[in-house]
Amino acid sequence: MADNPILGFLKRNGPSLSSEIARELQANGLSPEAARKRISRGVAGVNRLAGLVFPKGVRFFYLESDYNGERYWRALADAVGKASPAYGVALAALEVRGGIVPIDQFSIICGSPVRQSGQISSEIVLKRLEAVKLLRREELEGLGTCVMLGGNGLIGKVDVDGLRPRLITENILLLAVRDWARKLGMASYDRITVREVGAELPRYGTFNWDLCGPSYLAPMVRYDKSGKPKPGFLVCDTVSGETIDEGATASFIRKCKLSASLRNLPPVLPVLIADRFTREAFRLGKSHGIVMATPYSLFGREVAIGLATLLTTLGKAAAIAVSKPEVISELFDRLGQIEGAAGNLRGALFEMIVAHAVQREGGGSIDIGLRVKSSLGFRAEIDVLRAKAAEVRCYECKGYQPDHLVGLDEVKRWIEEKVPGIYQILRAQDRFAAPVAIHFEFWTSGGFTPDAIAFLDAAKAKTKRYGLHYRGGSDVRTFVSGVNAPGLVKTLDEHYFKHPLTRTNAKYDAPAALDAIELSLDLELGEGSEDEPDTVPSLALKKPFSVLVSPTTSVIERR
């Protein structure tokens, strides 16, 4: 007996949209109405996707035998991209960002408004893609809830380890854009907002952006009936470390086009910044009047190299901290000119300073940003872990300004919640089982309040299962001074123990030392053209760093 035509079509072509099946049935002699009825009646062994309805009532059909396999997920992702502008560009924009973003940033990247009449909101896009498991949520220590690609890993890679380095690099890039816009008068000096963790996202019209601010440039201003000026807006989205393709560019274009469709909304100057664009993406953006920019085209070679090196450095933090600590100072020198950048750098690079100092003092293997979790749901991130044959030490690192005092609440959370949880996880590992000694240390470049010190001393005296220790700024400097790392002592003095606000109007003079380190930047920084995008090629290490790294286990993940 011959297969039902719908069943036969799905066997030959894999999971498909009902519109594609209908075309096949009509090609075999059925009228459109008859084809529609045949599809709606259903067939044994054929399922339709629940939770996501495509435009014009189109549905997605698949064989039970295909479900959850590679053919199913790839077909679904492809169908979403073809049939729905809202869902397809959201997946493309997420994929180009390593397949993962913090949940609040999904509304920025997905191409759908927060709320706009006649349009699917970003929240609904997220819920519907979650319902069909093309997207999923996961809580990550230090990053909060994140949205990432689903599909059993078959529709794109999820680069969890690269998320934190990318976010830090993008934050500094956005601060540079804010500086650029202020200096050129592209937007009002004190009204430019950039995305920040825990803060309200920049908003223009019905969309969230990475950066936006009102602009009073002559072509942007409109006047109301009373003659009062109404500013236009500068808006900007950024992606660091990736090549932007047409799909991701289309997400930004969709935001701009939907914004332009709103009556009485002031003019907008849209800027999309990335390290690299495909030729097709670059031309697509320019054809829609978008400023397609790179860090080099906006800020020049020194800042472009600094941002690219920062991304690479944070991605290989343990290796570089051990073998190339001079990079830390060079990053401060290259990027410290950007207003606000020092604060972002101070926290991320303090971990590397600690890692180099303790490894140089006592040897052993080093991990930075080690994520751990237990079967009971406890999650934590170990800033620095040093493992030796008979002991393991976990360092909590806080790169604060010198006048910042760690308070009692922060210390209590560390001692009462974080330390016991990490201890249980480590002790359960064969390599950290007794009699291996476990120690926990809290290091800060600032200081501690008196009540925090009293609490630390009391906990240290009564705790026997593991060691508890702490170091404030002066103790950190003394320790680093004693391990023969003069470059790091200078870095601590210049960027941690001397308040940056006391050094105003310092002339920026980027050093040449970074060009000599063994990081193959291989930069070909052209001037750009009307047709070709500026490019900053990806970074690669000339020689792999040799550093002892503990083996991965089922409960330990590296950042």
N, C-alpha and C positions, 0 to 999 in steps of 0.2 A: 504493500500500500504506500502511495507517495506521501511525503511529508506535507503537512499543512503549509501553505505558502509563507506564512509568517514565521513558522518554526524553521523552515528551510532557509529563509533569508537571514535569520539570526545565527544559524549554524555557519553559513558561509561568511557573513560580514561581521559577526560579533555584536555586542550590545549596540543598539541604535535608537535614534529618535523616531517617534511615530510618523513624523513628516517624511523621513527617508523610507520607512516601510510603505507608507501610502503611495509614494511615487513608484515604487516597485510594483505594487498591486495594480495601479492604474496603467503601467506599462504592459501588464499582462491582460488588460481588457476590462478591468472594473472601472466604473464611474467613480468620481471623487466621493460621492455620498455612500456608495456601496463599499468603497475602501475604508471609509471612516467607520462604518458600522461593523465591518469585519474586524477591524482593530479593536473597537470598543468591546466586542463580545469576549475577547480574550481567548487564550489557548492553553491547554494543560502543559505545564513545564515552562511557561513564559510568565515572567513577573514584570510589573511596572514599578518604577521608582516612586517611593512615597517620600513626602517632605519637601519636594522641589518641583514646581510647575514652571515650565518654560513659557515664553511669550506665545500668545495665540492658542493656548491650551495644549501645546505640544508636550508629550510625555516621553520618558526614557524607558525602553523595554530591554530585557536581558533574559538569557536562559539561566535556570537555576544552577546549571553546571558551571556557568561562567562567574557566578557571584564571588566577589572578594579576591578574584585572581587578577593577574596583570592585565589581561584583556579587558576585564570589567572596568578597572580603575582608569586605565588609559582612555578607554572609550568614553567614560563619563566625563573626565576632565576635558577631553576634546569636544564633546557635545556641549558642555557648559560654555566653552570658549566661543563656539560657533553660534549658538542659539540665543545667548543672553549677554548683552553688553555689560550689565551690572555684575554678573558673577564671573565672567571670563577675565575681565581686567583686574578684578580683585585677586584672583589666583595668580595671574601673571605678575602683579605688583609684589605679592608676597614671595613668590619664587625668586625674584631677582634680589630680594633682601635676605637671602639665605634660608628662605622658607619659614621664618619666625620673626615676630615682632611682639613687644609688650602690647597687651590688649587695648590700652588706650590709644595706641598709635595705629590700630587697624582702621579707625575712622579717618585717619590722614591718608593712608596709602591706597585704600580700596576703590576710590573713584566714585563713591556714592555719598550723598549729602547726609548730614546729621538728621535733617528733616526738611523736606521740600515737597510741595503739593505735586502729585502725579508721578513721584519718583520713589523707588525703593530705598529706604534708609540704610545706612551702613550697619546699623544694629540688626535689621532684618536680613541683610545679606549674610552677615556672620551667622545668625541663627539657622538660616536655611542651608548654608554650606556645612555647618556642623551637623544638621539633621541627616544629611546624606554622607557624613563622615569624610568629606573632602577636606575639612578643617577640624582641628581639635584644640582643646585648651589644656594647658598644663602649668602647674605652679612651680616656679623655679626660685630657689633661694637667692635672695639679693636682687631679683628682677621682678618678682611678683607673678601674676597670671600672664601667660603669654599665649598668643594664637600661633599655631603652626600647621603646616601642611599635614594632611592625613593620608588616606588611601594606602595604609600599610607600607608607607615608604616607597610606593611605586609610581608616584606622580611628581616626585622631586625630593631633593635632599634637604634635610633640616639641619642646619649648622648651628647647633646650640652653643658650641664652644666659641663661635665667631660673633655671637650676639653682643656680648658685653664690650669687646674691643670696638665693634662697629658703632655702638651707641655712644661711647666716649668720643670716638673720632668725629662722628656726626655732630655731637654737641659743640665741640671746639670749632668745627667748620661753620656751624650756624652762628656762633659768636663772631667769627671772622666776617660772615656776611652782614651781620648787624653793624659791625664796625665800618665796613665798606659803605653800607647804605647811609650811615650817619655822616661819614666824612664827605660823601658826594651830595648829601642832601636829597637822596632818593626817597627818604621817608622821614617823618617827624622824629627828631633825635630821641626823645624820651618816651615815645609811644610804640616803638618796635617791640613786638613780643616774639619769643622763641619758645619752642616746646621744652618743658622741663619736667622731670619726674615729680609726680604729685601735685603739679600745678595745672591750672586751667589751660587748655590747649589754645593756641592762636586761632582766631576765628575771623573769617571774612565771608559775608553772605551766609550761605547754608552749609559751608564746608569748614573743616578744620585743616590747618596747614602746619608745616614745620616752622614757618616764620611769616609774619605779616605786619604791616604798619601803614598808616595813612600817608599818602603822598600829595604834596602841594606843588609838584612840578606842573608847569603851565599846561601841557597836553592832557594832564590827568584831572585837572580841576573843572568842576561844573558849578554853576551858580543857581541859587533858587530865585524865586520871584522877587525877593527883597534885596537881591544882590549879594547875599552871604555865600562865601565859597564853600563848596562841598568837595572834600578831597577824594581822589582815587585811592587805590591801595596797591602796594607792593606785596606780592605773595611768593613764597618760595618753598619747594620741597627738595630734599637731598637724599642721596644714596652714596655711601662710601664703600670702596673696595670691590665694586661689581661693575659689570658692563650692562648698561641699560638697553633693553631691546624694545621692539615696537609695542609689545603687550604692556610693559610697564609704562612706556611713554603714553600709550593710549589712556591709561588710568588717570594720568595728570591732565591730559587734554580733555577728558570727560568732565573733570572738575571745572576746568575753565569754561567749557562750552555751556554747561548747565548753569554756571554762575552768570554768564553773559545773557542767558535767556530770561533772567529775572528783570522785570521792569523796575526802573528807578534805582537799580544798583549802580554805584559809581564805577568808573572804568578801573581796570585791573592791569597791572604789569606783572605777568607770570614769569618766574625763573625756575628752571629745573637744573640742578647741579649734580653731577656724577663724575667719577674718575674717568669713565669711558662711555661712549655711546656706539652702538652699531651704526653703520652708514644709513640704514633704513630708518632707524629710530631718530637719528639726528635730522634727517630731511623731513620726517613726519612732524617733528616738533616745530621746526622752522616754518613749515608750510602753514601751521596754525598760529603763527605769530608769537611763539614762545621763545624766550631767551634760553638757549641750550648752552650751559657753561660748565667749565671744569675748574677745580681749584687753581690750576696753573693759569688759565685765561683770566681769572679774576684777581689773583693775589701774587702771581709770579712763582718763580722756581723754588725759592727758599721755603715758602709756606707749603707749596705742593709737596715737596720732598718731606717736610716735617710731618704733614698729615699722613702721607703714605707710610712713612717710617713708623709713626705712632701705631697705626693699624697693625703692621707686621710685628712690632715689638710686643704689643699687648697679646697678640695671638701666639707668640712664642716666648712668653714672659719668663718661664723658669730657665730656659736655655740661655736667653740673652742676659738675664740677671747674673748667671754664673759666669758666662764667658765674655760678655761685652757690656759691663756695667757703665762704661763711658757714654753709652747711648742715652742713658737717663739724663745726664747733664745737657747733652746736645739737644734733646727734645725740648727741655725748658728754654734753651737759648733760641731755638728756631720758632717755637710757638708762643713763647711768653709775651711777645709783643701784642698778642690778641687780648683785648680787654676781657677779663673773666676767665681766660684759659688756664691760668695758673692754678686756680681752685680745682678745676677738673683734673689737671695733671697731677696735682699734689696727692690726691687720694690714690689714684691708680698706680703711680710710680713709687709710692712709699713701700708698697708690698715688695717691689723689686729691690729696693735698697735693703730692706730687712732680709730678704732671701739671700742676697749676695753676702751680706755681713755674716749671717749665721753659718752659711755654707763655708765661707772662708775661715771662720773661727774653728769649726768642728768637723767639717767634711760631711759626708753622707749624701743622700739623694734629696732633691728639692722638688716640691710641687707647689704651684701657685694657683689659687682659685679651685681647690679640690671640692667638688660637690659630693656630699654623702647623704644617704637616706636609709631609713630602717624599714623593716616590714610593718611596723606599727604606724608609719606615716610621718615620722620625724624627718625633717630635712634641714640641712645646714651647709654652709660653705666655709671651708678652712682657707683663710687668706694665704698662709704659708705653712707648709708641712715639711719638716726635715726628719728623715728617717735614717737611723744608723743601726748597727747590728743589735745593740742592747737597749736602745731608747728611741722614742719618737717624740718630737716636740711640735706643738701646734701653736701658731702665732696669729693672734688677732691684731690687725694692723690698722691704725687710724692716722692718716696723714692730714692732720688738722693744722690750722694756723697756730703760731706759737702762743697766742693768748687764749686759745680755746681750751677749756677745762672739761674733761670727761666727768660726767656726773654720776651720782649714785644709781639712778635708774638704769643707765646703760651698763654699768658694771654688774648690777644685780641680774639683769637679763643674761649677761654673758656667763656668770658663775652658776646661776640657778637653772637656766634653760639650755643654753647652747653647750656648755662644757660637759654636763652629764650625758647629754644625748650623743655627742661626738665620742665620748669615752666608751660608751656601750658599743657603738658601731666599730670603733677601732679594735677594741679588746676581742670582739667576736672574730676578727681576722686572724688566720693562723700566723701570719708574719708579725702580728702585734700582740699575740697571746703572752701571758705571764711566762717567764719573768721579765719580759721587755718593760722597761719603765716608760710611763707616759706623762708628759708635762704639758701644761697650757700656759701661754704667756700673752699678756696684753701690752702691746707697744703703741705709744702715741708720740707724735712730734709736738704735741701740746703738753698739757698737764692733767692733774686729777684734782677734784674738789676734796676738801678735808674729809667729808663724810664718805666719799668713795674710797679714799686711802684707808680709812679706818675699817671699812667693810672688807676690802681686799686683804688687809693684814689679818683680820679675824678669820676669814675663810682660809687663808693660807696656813694659819696655825692649827686649825682643826681638821683639815682635809688630809687623809692618809693614803687613799687609793691612788691618787695622782698628785703631781706637783702643780702648784699655782705660783705664778710670778708676774711681775709687771714692771714696766719701765716708762718713765716720762721723758720729755724732750732732752733734758740734760743727761739722763742715764743712757738714752739712745745714742747721743753724740759721743759719750765716753766709750761705749761699746764699739761703735764704728771706728773711732780713732785708734782703738787697740787692735784692730785686725788688719792694719796696713792697707787701707783703702783710701788714700788721700783724696782721690777724685770725688768719692762719695761724701767725705767730710765737707768738702767745698760745696757740693750740691746741697747738703743739709743746711749749711750756713746761709747760702744765698737764697734758697727757695722755701725753706721751712722755718728757720729760726730768726730770719729777718723779715718782718711783716712786709708783704709786697706793696701795700698802700703807701709805705714810706718812701718808695722809689718812684716818684712821679716824673713823667716826661723823660724817662730814660731813653737814650737813643739806641735803636735796635741795630745791632751789627752781627748778623748771623755768622758763626764760625765755620771754618772749612773742615773742621775735624771729622764731621759726620760723613763727608764724602769719602774719607779714607777707610772707614770701617768696612768689614767684609760682609756688607749687605749689598747684593747685586740689585741696585735700583734700576739699572738699564733704562733710564728715562730718555725718551726722545720727545722733547717738548717743542713742538712746532708752533708756529704762529697761528695756525688754524686758517680756514678759508670759508667761503660761502657754502661749499658742498661737503667738506670733510670735517668731522668733529676733531677738536683737540683731544689728544690721548695722553693718558698717564698709564703706561703698561703696568701689569701686575708685578709684584715684588717677589723675588726668590732669593734664598740664601745661597751664596757661592759654595759654601762648605757646610755640611750639617753640623750643628753644635753637638759636642759630646758631653752628655750630662746623664747622670744616673736618674732614672725615672721608675717609680714603683709600678708594678704590673697592675693593670685594671682589674677590678673585681666586679661582681654583680651589684654591689652597693656603693661603689665609688666611681664618680664620673669626673673627668677633667673639664675645666672651663675652656 
